[in-house]
């Protein structure tokens, strides 16, 4: 192996808690100082390649500015999703005041964590019901933490776990090819002995008998089970909902079917029912495919309940300026057509032409098949701090009611499902882990990226830093005098900092944020680590 060494900094260039991007030959390196020591890793996030220098460093943790993946700068280990792989780390030496980094000439940009090989003598079966992101992270966590028995993932989908968040955005817009979507290539599962049973549903799971009855007629007996079935898209009980060309959007298959129908049939008139995240992202994507789109919703302003009227109005105005029509304060009472939908009837009697309808009014936990486990009123599963719901039964993702900051929550965020799956997998493999992260969510709306950290429903106040109309601001959501969540647009570094501050319970009080002289980054970097 040919090595390259280069002087990259002076010791005085970086104070503890600082980092910089440097080059050794053609290799981009992230150089970080943790306490009195220097460390070097690859410079870009293993998820979508964001430059980590634009994120934030706190202690050993460097957090990606785009989707908040987290890595340990001392060894490159992947700490929090998204993304699956770790960063390569490189040798650092200090000679007097000069800092040197040594890298291989053909240095990799990412590395797959080491995983335990399957031992055929171990007949224990850990069953994963579901094939989404929580299932993926759980399976990998089991292998990385030493479980060498059989792992079986059962999913009704034909695909291996994939980047579901793009089903309403890039993939639906026909900007992402099929092979861009999977979280891992097919050979990964073969190499690590993770078996996936595609196109099969669990019709009944009896937790007392440790038995799963499958739609193909098989019966599976397991030792431990993870419920990671996610949500089932809600369809309204409205006359005509069974007509062709009326869709919900939950899967890659749904997304592919919609975009191919639009392209092949040159569909021009589309109705989106619901101003939800899926609804509004779907409206944008359908317009990108050439449809004239109308959003019908009982809401007065999209997202006003979750993000406030000002943010909601900004998003609505953005969509309107890009050709999206709105029928707000309205409900659909009937879908009309012979075989295919041709129009929708509103509660005021108006009729809107429709060649396609996309329903985006929410999801409900897909848990109706579970027997012997007490479910919440909404169908969710309550878990303890280790994501255990009962003896040898775990649950993760959209279905899980879990503890966050002393309160029981069920949060339908893709990254939260990633976090849940990994922690559940660790615990199933015997490594005690708890959720000490912060929910993070992002959405694409007409090309802008909105990021949201924390979680709060009934906020008392919103503090704004920046101008909403300029589309560069942070909105802090306050409850009982404390900041519980924040939304940011074009303020990525600060959003990473806010997530870390919420995580360590060091978020400034609301009164401080109202002070025009308060500097968030200065406050953050002055904290002891």
KOLMIPA-45498 format. One line per field, with one value per residue (C-alpha): residue number from 0; residue in three letters; x, y negated, z negated. Coordinates in pm, 1 decimal, always signed. Last residue first. Layout:
seq (NUM/...)
type (ALA/...)
xx (X/...)
yy (Y/...)
zz (Z/...)
***
This chain:
seq (528/527/526/525/524/523/522/521/520/519/518/517/516/515/514/513/512/511/510/509/508/507/506/505/504/503/502/501/500/499/498/497/496/495/494/493/492/491/490/489/488/487/486/485/484/483/482/481/480/479/478/477/476/475/474/473/472/471/470/469/468/467/466/465/464/463/462/461/460/459/458/457/456/455/454/453/452/451/450/449/448/447/446/445/444/443/442/441/440/439/438/437/436/435/434/433/432/431/430/429/428/427/426/425/424/423/422/421/420/419/418/417/416/415/414/413/412/411/410/409/408/407/406/405/404/403/402/401/400/399/398/397/396/395/394/393/392/391/390/389/388/387/386/385/384/383/382/381/380/379/378/377/376/375/374/373/372/371/370/369/368/367/366/365/364/363/362/361/360/359/358/357/356/355/354/353/352/351/350/349/348/347/346/345/344/343/342/341/340/339/338/337/336/335/334/333/332/331/330/329/328/327/326/325/324/323/322/321/320/319/318/317/316/315/314/313/312/311/310/309/308/307/306/305/304/303/302/301/300/299/298/297/296/295/294/293/292/291/290/289/288/287/286/285/284/283/282/281/280/279/278/277/276/275/274/273/272/271/270/269/268/267/266/265/264/263/262/261/260/259/258/257/256/255/254/253/252/251/250/249/248/247/246/245/244/243/242/241/240/239/238/237/236/235/234/233/232/231/230/229/228/227/226/225/224/223/222/221/220/219/218/217/216/215/214/213/212/211/210/209/208/207/206/205/204/203/202/201/200/199/198/197/196/195/194/193/192/191/190/189/188/187/186/185/184/183/182/181/180/179/178/177/176/175/174/173/172/171/170/169/168/167/166/165/164/163/162/161/160/159/158/157/156/155/154/153/152/151/150/149/148/147/146/145/144/143/142/141/140/139/138/137/136/135/134/133/132/131/130/129/128/127/126/125/124/123/122/121/120/119/118/117/116/115/114/113/112/111/110/109/108/107/106/105/104/103/102/101/100/99/98/97/96/95/94/93/92/91/90/89/88/87/86/85/84/83/82/81/80/79/78/77/76/75/74/73/72/71/70/69/68/67/66/65/64/63/62/61/60/59/58/57/56/55/54/53/52/51/50/49/48/47/46/45/44/43/42/41/40/39/38/37/36/35/34/33/32/31/30/29/28/27/26/25/24/23/22/21/20/19/18/17/16/15/14/13/12/11/10/9/8/7/6/5/4/3/2/1/0)
type (UNK/UNK/UNK/UNK/UNK/UNK/UNK/UNK/UNK/UNK/UNK/UNK/UNK/UNK/UNK/UNK/UNK/UNK/UNK/UNK/UNK/UNK/UNK/UNK/UNK/UNK/UNK/UNK/UNK/UNK/UNK/UNK/UNK/UNK/UNK/UNK/UNK/UNK/UNK/UNK/UNK/UNK/UNK/UNK/UNK/UNK/UNK/UNK/UNK/UNK/UNK/UNK/UNK/UNK/UNK/UNK/UNK/UNK/UNK/UNK/UNK/UNK/UNK/UNK/UNK/UNK/UNK/UNK/UNK/UNK/UNK/UNK/UNK/UNK/UNK/UNK/UNK/UNK/UNK/UNK/UNK/UNK/UNK/UNK/UNK/UNK/UNK/UNK/UNK/UNK/UNK/UNK/UNK/UNK/UNK/UNK/UNK/UNK/UNK/UNK/UNK/UNK/UNK/UNK/UNK/UNK/UNK/UNK/UNK/UNK/UNK/UNK/UNK/UNK/UNK/UNK/UNK/UNK/UNK/UNK/UNK/UNK/UNK/UNK/UNK/UNK/UNK/UNK/UNK/UNK/UNK/UNK/UNK/UNK/UNK/UNK/UNK/UNK/UNK/UNK/UNK/UNK/UNK/UNK/UNK/UNK/UNK/UNK/UNK/UNK/UNK/UNK/UNK/UNK/UNK/UNK/UNK/UNK/UNK/UNK/UNK/UNK/UNK/UNK/UNK/UNK/UNK/UNK/UNK/UNK/UNK/UNK/UNK/UNK/UNK/UNK/UNK/UNK/UNK/UNK/UNK/UNK/UNK/UNK/UNK/UNK/UNK/UNK/UNK/UNK/UNK/UNK/UNK/UNK/UNK/UNK/UNK/UNK/UNK/UNK/UNK/UNK/UNK/UNK/UNK/UNK/UNK/UNK/UNK/UNK/UNK/UNK/UNK/UNK/UNK/UNK/UNK/UNK/UNK/UNK/UNK/UNK/UNK/UNK/UNK/UNK/UNK/UNK/UNK/UNK/UNK/UNK/UNK/UNK/UNK/UNK/UNK/UNK/UNK/UNK/UNK/UNK/UNK/UNK/UNK/UNK/UNK/UNK/UNK/UNK/UNK/UNK/UNK/UNK/UNK/UNK/UNK/UNK/UNK/UNK/UNK/UNK/UNK/UNK/UNK/UNK/UNK/UNK/UNK/UNK/UNK/UNK/UNK/UNK/UNK/UNK/UNK/UNK/UNK/UNK/UNK/UNK/UNK/UNK/UNK/UNK/UNK/UNK/UNK/UNK/UNK/UNK/UNK/UNK/UNK/UNK/UNK/UNK/UNK/UNK/UNK/UNK/UNK/UNK/UNK/UNK/UNK/UNK/UNK/UNK/UNK/UNK/UNK/UNK/UNK/UNK/UNK/UNK/UNK/UNK/UNK/UNK/UNK/UNK/UNK/UNK/UNK/UNK/UNK/UNK/UNK/UNK/UNK/UNK/UNK/UNK/UNK/UNK/UNK/UNK/UNK/UNK/UNK/UNK/UNK/UNK/UNK/UNK/UNK/UNK/UNK/UNK/UNK/UNK/UNK/UNK/UNK/UNK/UNK/UNK/UNK/UNK/UNK/UNK/UNK/UNK/UNK/UNK/UNK/UNK/UNK/UNK/UNK/UNK/UNK/UNK/UNK/UNK/UNK/UNK/UNK/UNK/UNK/UNK/UNK/UNK/UNK/UNK/UNK/UNK/UNK/UNK/UNK/UNK/UNK/UNK/UNK/UNK/UNK/UNK/UNK/UNK/UNK/UNK/UNK/UNK/UNK/UNK/UNK/UNK/UNK/UNK/UNK/UNK/UNK/UNK/UNK/UNK/UNK/UNK/UNK/UNK/UNK/UNK/UNK/UNK/UNK/UNK/UNK/UNK/UNK/UNK/UNK/UNK/UNK/UNK/UNK/UNK/UNK/UNK/UNK/UNK/UNK/UNK/UNK/UNK/UNK/UNK/UNK/UNK/UNK/UNK/UNK/UNK/UNK/UNK/UNK/UNK/UNK/UNK/UNK/UNK/UNK/UNK/UNK/UNK/UNK/UNK/UNK/UNK/UNK/UNK/UNK/UNK/UNK/UNK/UNK/UNK/UNK/UNK/UNK/UNK/UNK/UNK/UNK/UNK/UNK/UNK/UNK/UNK/UNK/UNK/UNK/UNK/UNK/UNK/UNK/UNK/UNK/UNK/UNK/UNK/UNK/UNK/UNK/UNK/UNK/UNK/UNK/UNK/UNK/UNK/UNK/UNK/UNK/UNK/UNK/UNK/UNK/UNK/UNK/UNK/UNK/UNK/UNK/UNK/UNK/UNK/UNK)
xx (-1720.1/-1749.3/-1984.9/-1826.9/-1873.5/-2250.8/-2293.7/-2075.8/-2278.1/-2609.6/-2514.8/-2739.2/-2716.9/-3073.8/-3205.3/-3519.9/-3318.1/-3211.2/-3573.1/-3657.5/-3407.0/-3093.3/-3090.5/-2853.7/-3047.1/-2769.6/-2991.8/-3161.1/-2821.1/-2708.1/-3019.4/-2980.9/-2621.0/-2726.1/-2997.2/-2738.9/-2524.9/-2820.1/-2960.6/-3106.8/-3453.4/-3482.1/-3747.6/-3696.4/-3824.2/-3883.3/-3762.8/-3861.6/-4089.3/-4382.2/-4373.5/-4163.9/-4114.6/-3808.1/-3838.7/-3507.6/-3468.9/-3357.3/-3651.2/-3639.3/-4012.5/-3951.6/-3706.1/-3446.5/-3461.5/-3823.6/-3955.2/-4277.2/-4501.6/-4721.4/-4646.2/-4903.1/-4740.8/-4371.8/-4079.3/-3712.5/-3547.6/-3704.3/-3530.1/-3688.9/-3514.7/-3627.8/-3689.1/-4064.2/-4107.9/-3858.5/-3904.0/-3671.1/-3720.3/-3508.6/-3607.4/-3341.1/-3122.1/-3091.4/-3277.2/-3142.6/-2886.4/-2816.5/-2611.0/-2763.7/-2831.7/-3198.0/-3080.1/-2854.1/-3126.1/-3379.0/-3130.8/-3062.4/-3427.9/-3527.9/-3265.3/-3365.2/-3733.1/-3649.3/-3481.1/-3801.0/-4025.7/-4366.6/-4331.2/-4515.2/-4434.6/-4437.3/-4287.4/-3977.6/-3753.6/-3856.7/-3997.1/-4140.6/-4477.6/-4362.7/-4568.4/-4385.0/-4044.2/-3951.8/-4104.6/-3952.8/-4090.2/-3870.0/-4071.9/-4298.0/-4276.7/-3899.5/-3769.5/-3482.6/-3636.2/-3965.6/-4206.2/-4571.6/-4709.3/-4933.6/-5287.3/-5420.0/-5582.4/-5255.9/-5197.8/-5179.6/-4994.9/-5145.0/-5216.3/-5055.7/-5211.6/-5374.6/-5035.5/-4991.7/-4988.4/-5208.5/-5112.7/-5192.9/-5422.9/-5223.8/-5455.7/-5336.4/-5612.0/-5564.8/-5761.9/-5949.4/-6196.7/-6317.4/-6684.7/-6830.0/-7108.4/-6968.3/-6859.1/-6641.9/-6707.4/-6409.6/-6387.1/-6301.2/-6194.2/-6157.0/-6415.2/-6723.8/-6628.4/-6700.9/-6519.5/-6746.4/-6750.7/-6410.6/-6355.7/-6280.1/-6134.1/-5865.5/-5904.0/-5550.8/-5379.4/-5012.1/-4848.8/-4502.3/-4600.9/-4882.2/-4635.6/-4418.5/-4725.3/-4837.8/-4493.7/-4479.3/-4834.3/-4746.6/-4438.6/-4643.2/-4941.0/-4749.6/-4537.5/-4753.8/-5104.2/-5023.4/-4885.4/-5104.2/-5328.5/-5707.8/-5700.0/-5992.2/-5771.0/-5789.2/-5462.2/-5502.3/-5236.9/-5195.9/-4971.9/-4642.0/-4426.4/-4283.0/-4643.1/-4683.3/-4367.6/-4483.3/-4823.4/-4658.6/-4442.3/-4758.2/-4959.5/-4678.5/-4611.4/-4984.0/-5208.0/-5468.5/-5637.1/-5415.4/-5606.8/-5438.9/-5538.6/-5278.1/-5228.6/-5014.1/-5127.1/-4779.0/-4610.7/-4880.7/-4937.3/-4563.3/-4529.2/-4813.4/-4711.6/-4350.9/-4453.6/-4690.6/-4424.2/-4168.4/-4409.9/-4644.3/-4841.2/-5220.0/-5376.6/-5695.0/-5635.6/-5906.3/-6223.7/-6244.2/-6276.6/-6609.1/-6809.6/-6580.2/-6447.7/-6104.3/-5787.7/-5516.9/-5167.4/-5051.9/-4774.4/-4452.8/-4423.0/-4118.1/-4221.4/-3900.5/-3921.0/-3718.1/-3686.9/-3895.2/-4137.0/-4248.2/-4562.2/-4592.2/-4917.5/-4787.8/-4964.6/-4758.2/-4852.1/-4595.9/-4536.5/-4375.4/-4665.2/-4735.3/-4647.9/-4893.9/-4827.1/-5101.8/-5121.0/-4748.5/-4719.1/-4505.5/-4380.0/-4015.3/-3855.9/-3525.1/-3241.5/-2953.3/-2649.8/-2391.9/-2258.8/-2602.3/-2758.4/-2483.0/-2518.1/-2856.6/-2711.1/-2774.8/-3000.4/-3181.9/-3303.2/-3039.8/-3094.8/-3448.4/-3335.4/-3387.2/-3509.4/-3840.7/-4031.0/-4170.8/-3815.8/-3694.3/-3984.6/-4271.4/-4085.6/-3764.7/-3840.8/-3854.8/-3480.6/-3483.2/-3501.5/-3483.5/-3758.7/-4048.0/-4261.6/-4473.8/-4177.6/-4036.9/-3683.5/-3515.9/-3199.6/-3047.5/-2789.9/-2454.6/-2553.3/-2228.0/-2311.2/-2238.4/-2472.1/-2766.2/-2709.2/-2722.6/-3056.4/-3198.2/-3086.8/-3257.4/-3579.2/-3613.7/-3557.8/-3835.7/-3881.3/-4134.3/-4162.7/-3808.6/-3756.2/-3456.9/-3406.9/-3178.7/-3026.6/-2664.6/-2464.0/-2482.9/-2269.6/-2337.5/-2048.3/-2041.2/-2018.8/-1742.7/-1880.9/-1876.3/-1617.6/-1641.9/-1438.2/-1163.7/-799.8/-621.0/-283.3/-329.5/-339.3/-93.5/-179.0/+77.9/+38.2/+326.9/+399.7/+656.4/+598.1/+237.1/+114.1/-223.1/-312.2/-631.1/-993.4/-1232.7/-1585.4/-1864.7/-2136.6/-2513.0/-2646.1/-2907.9/-2834.6/-2647.7/-2309.3/-2114.9/-1760.1/-1488.8/-1234.1/-1179.5/-1423.2/-1720.2/-1989.3/-2342.7/-2596.6/-2782.9/-2958.1/-2784.5/-2532.7/-2372.3/-2297.9/-1949.0/-1948.2/-1630.7/-1703.0/-1940.0/-1850.1/-2094.9/-2177.6/-2026.0/-1691.7/-1887.2/-1911.8/-2231.4/-2174.3/-2530.4/-2512.9/-2141.9/-2085.5/-1776.6/-1432.8/-1279.4/-1131.6/-847.7/-794.2/-593.6/-549.3/-553.4/-932.1/-1079.5/-923.6/-1062.7/-912.0/-1161.2/-966.6/-1008.0/-784.8/-617.5/-277.3/-347.5/-604.9/-753.1/-1097.7/-1099.0/-1216.5/-1260.1/-1361.4/-1017.5/-848.3/-722.1/-453.6/-224.3/-112.3/-6.9/-184.6/-184.5/+172.4/+145.7/+198.1/+110.0/+106.8/+140.5/+0.0)
yy (-1923.3/-2258.8/-2501.0/-2811.3/-2680.2/-2667.9/-3019.9/-3160.6/-2971.8/-3096.1/-3464.5/-3678.4/-4050.3/-4074.4/-3935.5/-3734.2/-3413.9/-3482.8/-3515.4/-3174.7/-2997.6/-2869.7/-2496.4/-2303.4/-1981.2/-1772.7/-1667.0/-2006.6/-2173.3/-1915.6/-1968.2/-2345.4/-2323.3/-2119.2/-2376.3/-2651.6/-2492.0/-2454.6/-2806.4/-2809.6/-2740.4/-2636.3/-2499.3/-2467.1/-2251.8/-2245.7/-2592.2/-2649.6/-2916.6/-2681.9/-2580.7/-2756.3/-2679.0/-2853.1/-2963.8/-3003.6/-3214.8/-3249.6/-3238.0/-3616.7/-3633.5/-3448.1/-3710.4/-3618.9/-3483.0/-3419.9/-3327.5/-3125.4/-3105.0/-2871.2/-2546.0/-2265.9/-1990.1/-1981.8/-1784.2/-1852.1/-1943.5/-2068.3/-2125.6/-2287.6/-2229.7/-2449.6/-2300.9/-2347.3/-2206.9/-1946.3/-1820.3/-1747.9/-1586.0/-1544.5/-1382.6/-1428.7/-1148.1/-983.5/-664.2/-383.5/-109.1/+218.8/+448.8/+797.4/+855.4/+759.6/+443.2/+340.5/+414.8/+203.8/-85.0/-60.8/-35.5/-330.1/-560.3/-475.6/-516.5/-859.9/-939.1/-859.8/-1068.2/-949.9/-1028.7/-844.1/-1010.8/-929.7/-1215.4/-1236.2/-1391.1/-1130.0/-797.1/-572.0/-496.3/-287.2/-229.8/-480.6/-330.5/-54.1/+236.1/+514.2/+847.4/+1097.3/+1041.1/+744.9/+405.7/+364.5/+47.0/+32.8/-267.3/-80.5/-29.4/-114.9/+17.3/-193.0/-108.4/-459.3/-350.5/-191.8/+179.0/+460.3/+757.0/+1106.6/+1100.4/+865.8/+857.8/+514.8/+351.4/+122.9/-207.1/-472.0/-706.1/-1059.6/-1257.1/-1241.6/-1107.8/-1157.7/-1186.3/-1146.2/-1252.1/-1510.5/-1783.9/-1984.1/-1994.9/-2259.9/-2163.1/-2345.3/-2011.1/-1946.0/-1699.2/-1535.5/-1465.6/-1206.7/-906.6/-596.5/-324.0/-543.0/-866.0/-1069.4/-1096.9/-1229.9/-1452.1/-1618.3/-1874.2/-2244.3/-2515.0/-2528.8/-2479.1/-2550.9/-2575.6/-2495.3/-2706.3/-2774.5/-3102.6/-2910.4/-2660.8/-2935.4/-3118.0/-2801.2/-2755.5/-3117.2/-3092.1/-2784.7/-2953.1/-3256.2/-3051.2/-2834.1/-2521.0/-2223.1/-2368.4/-2613.8/-2335.6/-2437.6/-2738.6/-2724.9/-2347.8/-2143.6/-2049.8/-2029.9/-2081.2/-2150.0/-2039.6/-2104.3/-1816.0/-1839.0/-1588.4/-1874.3/-1957.8/-1602.8/-1641.8/-1966.4/-1819.4/-1507.0/-1714.6/-1895.2/-1579.2/-1380.1/-1664.4/-1708.5/-1948.2/-1677.0/-1547.8/-1621.0/-1662.0/-1611.3/-1736.8/-1693.4/-1320.5/-1237.0/-874.6/-723.3/-993.4/-1034.3/-658.9/-596.7/-860.1/-714.1/-348.9/-427.0/-619.6/-349.2/-79.9/-288.5/-290.0/-510.3/-720.5/-678.2/-662.8/-726.2/-647.7/-378.5/-423.2/-266.1/-606.4/-655.5/-742.1/-867.8/-665.1/-823.3/-621.6/-627.3/-515.0/-221.9/-308.3/-136.0/+242.9/+257.1/+514.9/+680.4/+1042.9/+1269.1/+1649.1/+1725.9/+1986.5/+1921.7/+2070.2/+2086.1/+2040.9/+1778.9/+1503.3/+1589.1/+1707.4/+1590.6/+1776.0/+1684.0/+1866.6/+1576.4/+1312.3/+1452.3/+1281.0/+1307.4/+1235.7/+1165.1/+1051.0/+1190.5/+1027.4/+1052.5/+1280.4/+1118.0/+1317.4/+1131.0/+1355.2/+1074.1/+1132.5/+1222.3/+908.6/+688.7/+859.5/+694.8/+340.6/+138.0/-160.1/-99.2/-407.4/-488.5/-161.4/-267.6/-588.9/-928.3/-1240.2/-1089.5/-1347.7/-1059.6/-946.4/-1296.4/-1384.9/-1172.8/-841.7/-1017.4/-978.7/-600.4/-559.9/-183.2/+146.7/+434.2/+418.8/+651.2/+524.8/+740.6/+766.1/+1039.0/+994.9/+1308.5/+1296.9/+1633.3/+1658.8/+1481.5/+1182.1/+995.4/+629.6/+542.1/+820.0/+715.0/+349.4/+429.9/+605.9/+324.2/+54.7/+229.5/+307.2/-53.5/-162.9/+45.1/+417.3/+515.3/+792.9/+867.9/+1218.4/+1316.0/+1690.4/+1887.4/+2194.4/+2107.1/+2391.9/+2221.3/+1937.9/+1621.7/+1377.6/+1080.2/+738.4/+481.4/+141.4/+59.8/-201.9/-537.0/-771.8/-521.9/-627.9/-534.2/-685.1/-564.0/-845.8/-1005.6/-1330.3/-1568.3/-1845.2/-2086.3/-2263.9/-2013.6/-1705.9/-1597.0/-1278.9/-1185.0/-849.0/-832.2/-743.6/-602.4/-729.1/-493.3/-346.4/-336.2/-677.4/-851.8/-785.8/-822.1/-708.8/-613.7/-544.3/-772.1/-683.6/-997.0/-1205.8/-996.8/-1041.6/-1179.5/-1192.8/-1521.7/-1532.2/-1828.6/-1981.6/-1649.8/-1620.2/-1574.8/-1408.9/-1365.2/-1667.0/-1882.5/-1946.7/-2114.7/-2087.3/-2282.6/-2102.5/-1781.3/-1848.1/-1670.5/-1344.6/-1210.7/-952.9/-883.9/-1242.3/-1403.9/-1486.8/-1143.9/-1125.6/-1288.4/-1330.4/-1575.9/-1548.9/-1806.6/-1815.3/-1685.5/-1864.2/-1784.6/-1744.9/-1649.4/-1522.7/-1557.1/-1314.0/-1433.3/-1473.8/-1517.6/-1794.4/-1990.1/-2062.6/-2229.0/-2145.1/-2313.4/-2171.1/-2217.7/-2512.5/-2461.6/-2657.5/-2662.2/-2304.7/-2409.5/-2248.0/-1999.8/-1870.2/-1584.5/-1211.6/-979.3/-603.5/-338.2/+0.0)
zz (-2611.4/-2786.8/-2615.1/-2463.4/-2111.0/-2151.9/-2288.3/-2012.6/-1751.7/-1890.5/-1903.3/-2124.9/-2050.3/-1919.9/-2253.6/-2176.8/-2182.7/-2539.7/-2656.4/-2508.6/-2726.9/-2558.8/-2470.4/-2694.6/-2742.7/-2578.3/-2287.1/-2259.2/-2225.1/-1968.3/-1757.4/-1782.5/-1661.1/-1357.4/-1283.7/-1316.2/-1047.8/-811.0/-816.7/-464.9/-606.2/-968.4/-1199.1/-1573.1/-1856.1/-2231.1/-2327.4/-2689.5/-2836.9/-2894.4/-2526.9/-2265.5/-1898.2/-1752.5/-1389.2/-1206.0/-894.5/-536.3/-295.7/-245.5/-324.6/-650.0/-769.3/-1027.6/-1379.2/-1465.3/-1808.7/-1807.3/-2112.6/-2312.3/-2129.6/-2129.6/-1925.4/-2004.9/-1863.7/-1820.4/-1491.2/-1167.4/-833.9/-527.4/-195.0/+94.2/+438.6/+458.6/+106.7/-7.2/-361.3/-649.4/-987.2/-1297.4/-1625.2/-1892.8/-2025.5/-2366.8/-2275.0/-2489.9/-2433.3/-2614.1/-2386.9/-2386.0/-2016.9/-2062.3/-2234.9/-1950.0/-1695.4/-1885.5/-1896.3/-1522.3/-1432.5/-1648.6/-1499.9/-1142.1/-1233.1/-1375.0/-1043.6/-853.4/-1079.4/-1199.0/-1568.7/-1845.4/-2173.9/-2545.7/-2745.6/-2965.2/-2701.2/-2445.0/-2560.6/-2291.6/-2130.9/-1835.7/-1518.0/-1297.7/-1369.9/-1608.5/-1803.2/-2011.0/-2137.0/-2324.1/-2644.6/-2579.0/-2404.0/-2403.3/-2246.0/-2500.4/-2681.4/-2703.2/-2415.3/-2358.5/-2030.7/-1806.3/-1698.6/-1760.8/-2087.9/-2201.2/-2153.7/-2408.6/-2263.0/-2238.6/-1865.5/-1610.9/-1260.5/-1300.7/-1354.6/-1053.6/-1243.2/-1078.3/-798.4/-691.1/-463.2/-140.3/+129.5/+486.8/+744.1/+1119.5/+1424.1/+1220.9/+1313.8/+1012.4/+908.0/+679.4/+439.0/+135.2/-13.4/+290.7/+574.0/+743.7/+1115.7/+1379.4/+1170.8/+1381.5/+1427.3/+1463.4/+1289.2/+979.6/+647.4/+373.3/+63.1/+95.8/-176.5/-163.9/-388.6/-121.3/+253.9/+371.2/+709.5/+770.3/+1044.3/+907.2/+741.5/+573.6/+427.3/+279.6/+149.5/-30.2/-186.9/-306.0/-439.3/-642.5/-788.0/-893.0/-1014.4/-1257.3/-1215.7/-1318.2/-1305.9/-1026.7/-804.9/-508.4/-574.4/-626.2/-650.2/-514.5/-218.0/+160.2/+348.2/+720.1/+967.6/+1339.5/+1430.9/+1620.8/+1434.5/+1224.5/+1129.3/+1005.3/+794.5/+633.5/+551.2/+411.2/+179.4/+68.2/+13.5/-145.2/-388.3/-447.6/-255.9/-188.5/+126.8/+424.1/+749.0/+1086.2/+1431.3/+1706.4/+1754.2/+2054.8/+2040.2/+2046.3/+1838.2/+1572.7/+1541.2/+1519.2/+1245.3/+1039.3/+1069.6/+981.0/+670.9/+550.3/+606.2/+418.3/+127.9/-70.2/+173.6/+181.5/+520.6/+717.2/+1086.0/+1092.2/+887.6/+537.6/+368.7/+547.1/+235.8/-42.7/-335.2/-319.7/-249.9/-515.7/-421.3/-634.1/-873.2/-966.3/-982.0/-1206.3/-1465.8/-1583.5/-1690.9/-1916.4/-1927.8/-1620.4/-1489.2/-1131.3/-977.4/-599.3/-407.9/-161.7/-358.5/-663.8/-1012.1/-1267.5/-1595.1/-1921.3/-2092.7/-2328.7/-2067.3/-1813.6/-1480.7/-1221.2/-849.2/-817.2/-459.0/-178.3/+141.2/+42.1/-220.2/-308.3/-462.6/-624.7/-586.7/-583.4/-232.4/-96.9/-240.2/-95.9/+243.2/+292.8/+275.6/-40.7/-115.2/+214.2/+411.1/+673.6/+859.0/+949.2/+1113.8/+945.2/+1127.0/+1236.8/+1031.2/+824.0/+748.5/+662.3/+428.2/+295.7/+312.6/+209.8/-160.3/-117.9/-64.4/-22.9/-210.3/+45.1/+302.9/+381.4/+95.6/-134.8/-371.0/-594.4/-731.0/-861.9/-1070.6/-1163.7/-1440.5/-1463.4/-1677.5/-1740.5/-1785.5/-1421.3/-1305.9/-1520.7/-1431.6/-1061.3/-1097.7/-1309.6/-1066.4/-775.8/-963.5/-1079.1/-717.1/-572.2/-518.3/-780.1/-1037.5/-1154.0/-1294.9/-1505.2/-1467.2/-1699.4/-1535.7/-1611.9/-1459.8/-1121.1/-1257.6/-1057.6/-1036.2/-1270.4/-1111.6/-1069.3/-976.6/-603.7/-515.0/-340.2/-119.2/-44.9/-16.7/+306.5/+209.0/-146.2/-401.1/-644.8/-822.2/-970.8/-1229.8/-1290.3/-1617.3/-1741.8/-1532.0/-1563.2/-1398.3/-1255.6/-1102.0/-900.1/-967.8/-709.3/-769.0/-868.2/-649.2/-687.8/-593.3/-800.4/-1077.5/-1407.1/-1534.1/-1221.1/-1335.1/-1195.8/-1467.8/-1677.7/-1472.9/-1585.6/-1320.2/-1301.9/-1021.0/-1047.4/-708.1/-546.5/-788.1/-893.0/-1265.3/-1408.8/-1750.2/-1955.0/-2172.3/-1973.1/-1610.2/-1376.2/-1008.1/-718.2/-767.4/-717.3/-344.7/-233.4/-46.4/-36.8/-320.1/-376.0/-490.2/-339.6/-476.4/-529.9/-877.4/-1069.5/-1441.9/-1652.3/-2028.5/-2307.8/-2366.0/-2041.3/-1747.3/-1405.9/-1059.0/-788.3/-489.0/-114.5/+73.8/+394.1/+230.3/-137.2/-145.9/-434.2/-579.7/-919.2/-1269.0/-1607.3/-1945.5/-2103.2/-1928.5/-1577.1/-1392.9/-1696.7/-1632.2/-1282.1/-994.3/-705.8/-673.6/-429.3/-425.2/-140.2/-168.7/+102.0/+0.0)
***
